[in-house]
Amino acid sequence: MLGALTILSEKYHYASIGIEAALTEEIVSFAKKFGFSKIQNKNDDWLIPTTTLKENLE
């Protein structure tokens, strides 16, 4: 799934991919595993540049 998102992000010129409202430990663990960074806001959002995600998946 993440691989498909990186391909689509190149096609549609997206610079980053986010996870909104990561409220459970499972989602937080997933975000950390693939290199997402926590955004400093009250919504527990995580973000990763698409180039970094692509590198992490290789």
N, C-alpha and C positions, 0 to 999 in steps of 0.2 A: 504494500500500500504506500509506504513512504517513498519507495522507488518510483512509483507511478506519479506521485505528487511532485517529485523533483523534475521529472520529464515534463509534466504539465506546466510547472513553474517556468521552465526555460521557454516553452512554446508561447506562454502568455505574459512573459516578462515580469514575473513576481520575484521580488528580492528576498522575501522571507516567508516562513510558514509558522503559524502560531497554534497554540492549544489554549483555548479559553476555559476559565473556571476549573482548573485542575484541583478538584476538591478531595479526591481520594488518594491514598498512598499508592495505589496501583498506577494511576495516571501520572503522579509525580515521579515514580520510579521509571516509567516509560520515558518521560521527558528527559530525565537525567541520563538514562541509558544511551539515548541517541544524541545528546549534547545540547539540548535546548537550554536556554538561560531564562531564569525567572525575571519577569518584569516587575519593577517596584510599583505595584498598584494594589488596590484592595480586592481585586478579582482573582488573584492567584493565576495569572496568565503566564505562559511560557512562549518564547520566541527563538527561532534559529534562522540564520541566513541560509538560503537554499544551497549556496555553494558549499557551506560547511556541512550541511546535511548530506549532500551528495558524497563528499569526501568521507564522512563517517560511515556511510553505507558500503563503501568499497573495501 
